[in-house]
Amino acid sequence: MENGKRFGCRGCGEEVFFDVNRNGVRYLAEKAGREYEGGVGRWKQPHRHTEEQVARWAEIVRREEEFLAQAIADGKIVRGQTVEVFKGRKVPKGTVGVVFWVAPQEDGYGVIKVGFTTAEGVKHFTNIANVRAKVEALSA
């Protein structure tokens, strides 16, 4: 049986999971195409990248980076962006942090929330309208 949950490989994007072999060694595994003679299960195989998979995954990552750069240029708040609180009452004004979560839709009050972490490691959640992108001034 599988040991752990499935996730996307960082190198190629394929669905993988961690498993333990009969010697107790943990390894990255994937479901292979070989089926049992009369059963429904599949053999687990060690995960290896092919050149095609790596190239396809690199293209997906490049497109995602372009999309995020365009979203930032359009003034949207996205994950990984540094923001500063400029209004509101629950989070002190001037608090700066890195966004780790943006709500996919409005809550029951019609508000889109954003979560960010400060340099001290404190997590805050607030209305997305209460924060703005922090632009660092370039010093000469």
C-alpha positions in Angstrom: 0.0 0.0 0.0 1.1 3.6 -0.5 3.0 5.4 2.2 1.8 9.0 2.2 -0.3 11.3 0.1 0.2 12.0 -3.6 1.7 15.3 -4.9 3.2 16.7 -8.0 6.9 16.1 -8.7 8.9 19.4 -8.7 11.0 18.2 -11.7 8.3 17.1 -14.1 4.9 17.6 -12.5 3.8 13.9 -12.6 1.8 12.6 -9.7 4.1 10.8 -7.2 4.2 9.6 -3.6 6.7 8.5 -1.0 6.9 4.7 -0.3 9.2 2.4 1.7 10.8 -0.7 0.1 11.2 -4.0 1.9 14.6 -2.9 3.3 12.9 0.1 5.0 14.4 2.7 2.5 12.1 5.6 1.6 11.9 6.4 -2.1 9.8 8.5 -4.5 7.4 6.2 -6.3 4.8 6.3 -9.1 2.1 3.9 -10.4 3.5 1.9 -13.3 1.5 0.5 -16.2 2.1 -3.2 -15.4 -1.1 -4.7 -14.1 -1.4 -7.9 -12.0 -2.5 -10.9 -14.0 -5.9 -11.2 -12.5 -6.1 -8.2 -10.1 -6.8 -4.6 -10.2 -3.7 -3.2 -8.5 -0.6 -1.9 -10.2 3.1 -2.3 -9.4 4.8 0.7 -7.8 7.9 1.9 -9.6 10.7 4.3 -8.6 10.0 7.7 -10.1 12.4 8.8 -12.9 12.2 11.8 -15.2 12.2 11.7 -19.0 13.5 14.5 -21.1 10.0 15.0 -22.5 8.5 15.4 -19.1 11.1 17.8 -17.9 10.7 20.0 -21.0 6.9 20.0 -20.7 7.1 20.9 -17.0 9.6 23.7 -17.7 7.2 25.2 -20.2 4.3 25.1 -17.7 6.5 26.8 -15.0 7.5 29.5 -17.5 3.9 30.2 -18.5 2.9 30.4 -14.8 5.7 32.9 -14.1 4.6 35.0 -17.0 1.1 34.9 -15.8 2.1 36.0 -12.3 4.3 38.8 -13.6 1.4 40.1 -15.7 -0.9 39.9 -12.7 1.5 41.9 -10.6 1.9 44.4 -13.4 -1.9 44.7 -13.6 -1.9 45.6 -9.8 -3.4 42.3 -8.6 -2.3 40.7 -5.3 -0.8 37.2 -5.8 1.0 34.6 -3.8 4.7 35.3 -3.1 4.2 39.1 -3.4 5.3 41.5 -0.6 2.4 43.6 0.6 1.8 46.4 3.2 -1.3 47.1 5.2 -2.5 50.7 4.6 -6.0 50.6 6.1 -8.2 48.5 8.4 -8.5 48.1 12.1 -7.5 44.5 13.1 -4.0 44.4 11.5 -1.8 47.4 12.4 -1.2 49.8 9.5 2.3 49.6 8.1 2.6 45.8 8.7 4.6 44.2 5.9 4.6 40.6 4.8 4.7 38.0 2.0 1.3 36.7 0.7 0.9 32.9 1.1 -2.9 32.7 0.4 -5.5 34.6 -1.6 -9.1 33.4 -1.3 -10.5 31.9 -4.5 -13.8 33.6 -4.0 -15.7 36.1 -1.8 -16.8 35.1 1.6 -20.4 35.5 2.9 -19.9 39.3 3.3 -18.7 39.8 -0.2 -15.1 40.2 0.8 -12.0 38.6 -0.7 -9.5 37.7 2.0 -5.7 37.5 1.8 -3.2 35.9 4.2 0.3 37.0 4.6 3.3 36.3 6.9 5.5 38.9 8.5 9.3 38.7 8.9 8.8 37.6 12.5 6.6 34.6 11.3 3.3 36.0 12.4 0.4 35.2 10.1 -2.4 37.8 9.4 -5.6 37.5 7.4 -7.4 40.7 6.2 -9.5 42.1 3.4 -7.6 42.3 0.1 -8.7 45.9 -0.1 -6.6 46.7 3.0 -3.3 45.8 1.5 -1.2 47.2 -1.4 1.8 45.8 -3.2 5.0 47.0 -1.5 7.3 48.5 -4.1 10.9 48.8 -2.9 12.6 52.1 -4.0 15.8 51.5 -6.0 18.7 53.3 -4.4 21.5 54.6 -6.6 
